[in-house]
Amino acid sequence: MNWRWVLASVGVLALLSGCAGMDLRTAKPLPKAQDVAWAVLPFANNTETPMANARAAALAAGILQSDGQRVVGSLPVSTRTQDLLGGDWKKEYAEALRAARSDGARYALAGSVDEWTYRAGINAEPEVAMTLWVVDVAKDRVVWSGVGSAHGGSLGRGGTGGVAQRLMQRLLDRALNR
C-alpha cells in the first residue's frame, strides 16, 4: 500500500466528515428495569424556533418506542398559536405529569430545547442543544438528567431534525445504560 494513497484517503475522509461534533454530559444511568411504562412530558422551548419543543417531544417518543420501551398516554400537543405566543409550559407540564401518573407510567421523559438552528455563513450547518431529564412519576422526582449539543457535518448532510435525533438517541442510550 502506498503512503500517498493512505494520506490522500485520510484527507478525503476528514474533508467529508466536516466539522460534525457532539458534546454530552449526563448523570449515571437509570437502574435496569423490565417492562416499565414511559410518558413524554412537554419540552420547554428556549429557542427562537417555533415548535422546536414539539418536534423534540415527538422525537423522544419515537426513539423510546423504537428502542422497545412502552410509551403510554399521548404526546403533549399545544396549538401553533400557543407556541408562538409562549404558552404556559409549567401548566402543561404539571397536567401531563398528572396524566402520566393516571396512565400508570413509571418514568416520564421531559426536556428543554436550548438551540435548534443553523449556523450563519457559507458553511451553514445545523446546531441543536437540549437538556433531557427523567422523572420518577410516582415520586415526582428527577432521577436522571443529561445535556448535550451537536452540530452537523459539511456538504449539506442532514438538518436540525437529524442532528437532534442523533443527539437525543445518544443521551437516551446513556440514561438506559446502552
C-alpha positions in Angstrom: 0.0 0.0 0.0 1.4 3.4 -1.0 1.7 6.0 1.8 0.5 8.7 -0.6 -2.7 6.8 -1.2 -3.2 6.4 2.6 -2.6 10.1 3.2 -5.0 11.1 0.4 -7.6 8.7 1.8 -7.3 10.2 5.3 -7.6 13.7 3.8 -10.7 12.9 1.8 -12.3 11.3 4.9 -11.5 14.3 7.0 -13.0 16.6 4.4 -16.2 14.6 4.0 -16.7 14.4 7.8 -16.6 18.2 8.0 -17.0 19.7 11.4 -19.6 17.5 12.8 -19.4 17.2 16.6 -21.3 16.3 19.7 -20.8 17.1 23.4 -22.6 15.2 26.2 -22.8 15.4 29.9 -25.0 13.0 31.8 -25.8 11.6 35.2 -25.3 7.9 36.0 -27.7 5.6 34.1 -31.1 4.6 35.5 -31.3 1.2 37.2 -32.2 -1.6 34.8 -36.0 -2.3 34.9 -38.1 -4.6 32.8 -41.3 -3.6 31.1 -41.7 -0.1 32.6 -44.1 2.3 31.1 -42.9 5.7 29.9 -44.7 9.0 29.2 -43.4 12.0 27.4 -43.9 15.4 29.0 -43.9 18.7 27.3 -40.5 20.1 26.4 -39.6 23.7 27.1 -38.7 25.8 24.1 -35.8 28.1 24.9 -35.1 28.9 21.3 -36.4 31.4 18.7 -37.6 28.4 16.5 -41.3 27.9 16.8 -42.4 24.5 17.9 -38.9 23.1 18.3 -40.1 21.7 21.7 -43.0 19.8 20.0 -40.5 18.4 17.4 -38.2 17.3 20.2 -41.1 15.6 22.2 -42.2 13.7 19.1 -38.6 12.6 18.5 -38.3 11.5 22.1 -41.5 9.4 21.9 -40.4 7.8 18.6 -36.9 7.0 19.9 -38.3 5.4 23.1 -40.8 3.3 21.1 -38.2 2.3 18.5 -35.9 1.2 21.4 -38.7 -1.2 22.6 -39.9 1.0 25.5 -43.6 1.1 26.2 -44.9 4.7 25.9 -48.3 5.4 27.4 -50.6 8.4 27.0 -50.4 10.8 24.2 -47.9 13.4 23.2 -48.4 16.8 24.8 -49.7 18.9 21.9 -50.5 22.6 22.1 -51.5 24.7 19.2 -49.1 26.6 17.0 -50.6 29.9 18.2 -49.9 28.9 21.8 -46.3 28.0 21.0 -45.8 31.3 19.1 -47.1 33.3 22.0 -45.1 31.3 24.5 -47.9 29.2 26.0 -47.9 28.1 29.6 -45.2 25.4 29.8 -45.3 24.9 33.6 -49.1 24.4 33.5 -48.9 22.0 30.5 -46.0 20.1 32.3 -48.0 19.7 35.5 -51.1 18.5 33.6 -49.0 16.0 31.6 -47.3 14.7 34.8 -50.7 14.1 36.4 -51.9 12.3 33.2 -48.7 10.2 33.2 -49.5 9.2 36.8 -53.0 8.1 35.9 -51.8 6.3 32.8 -49.5 4.1 35.0 -46.2 5.5 33.7 -43.2 4.6 35.9 -40.9 7.2 34.2 -41.6 10.4 32.3 -39.2 12.0 29.8 -39.1 15.7 29.6 -36.6 18.3 28.5 -35.8 21.7 27.1 -34.6 22.6 23.6 -32.0 25.3 24.0 -30.8 25.6 20.4 -32.4 24.5 17.1 -30.9 26.5 14.3 -28.4 26.8 11.5 -25.0 28.5 11.8 -24.8 31.5 9.6 -22.5 31.9 6.7 -21.2 29.9 3.8 -20.7 26.8 5.9 -24.2 26.8 7.4 -24.8 23.7 9.4 -27.5 22.6 11.8 -26.9 23.2 15.5 -29.0 21.6 18.3 -28.7 21.7 22.1 -31.0 20.2 24.6 -31.4 19.0 28.1 -33.3 15.8 29.0 -34.5 14.6 32.3 -36.3 11.5 33.5 -38.9 11.9 36.3 -39.9 9.1 38.6 -43.6 9.7 38.1 -44.8 8.3 41.5 -42.3 10.3 43.5 -42.4 13.4 41.2 -38.6 13.5 41.4 -35.9 13.8 38.7 -33.9 10.6 38.7 -31.6 11.3 35.6 -30.6 14.2 33.6 -28.3 14.9 30.7 -27.4 17.8 28.5 -25.9 17.8 25.0 -25.1 19.8 22.0 -24.4 18.8 18.5 -23.8 20.3 15.1 -24.0 18.7 11.7 -21.3 18.0 9.1 -20.5 19.7 5.9 -21.7 19.2 2.4 -25.3 19.8 3.3 -25.8 16.5 5.1 -28.7 16.4 7.5 -30.8 19.0 9.0 -31.7 20.0 12.5 -34.1 17.0 12.9 -31.4 14.5 12.0 -28.9 16.2 14.3 -31.5 16.3 17.1 -32.4 12.7 16.7 -28.7 11.6 16.9 -28.2 13.7 20.0 -31.3 12.5 21.7 -30.5 8.9 20.9 -27.1 9.3 22.5 -28.5 10.9 25.6 -31.1 8.2 26.0 -28.6 5.5 25.4 -26.7 6.9 28.4 -29.8 7.1 30.5 -30.7 3.5 29.8 -27.1 2.3 30.0 -26.7 1.1 26.4 
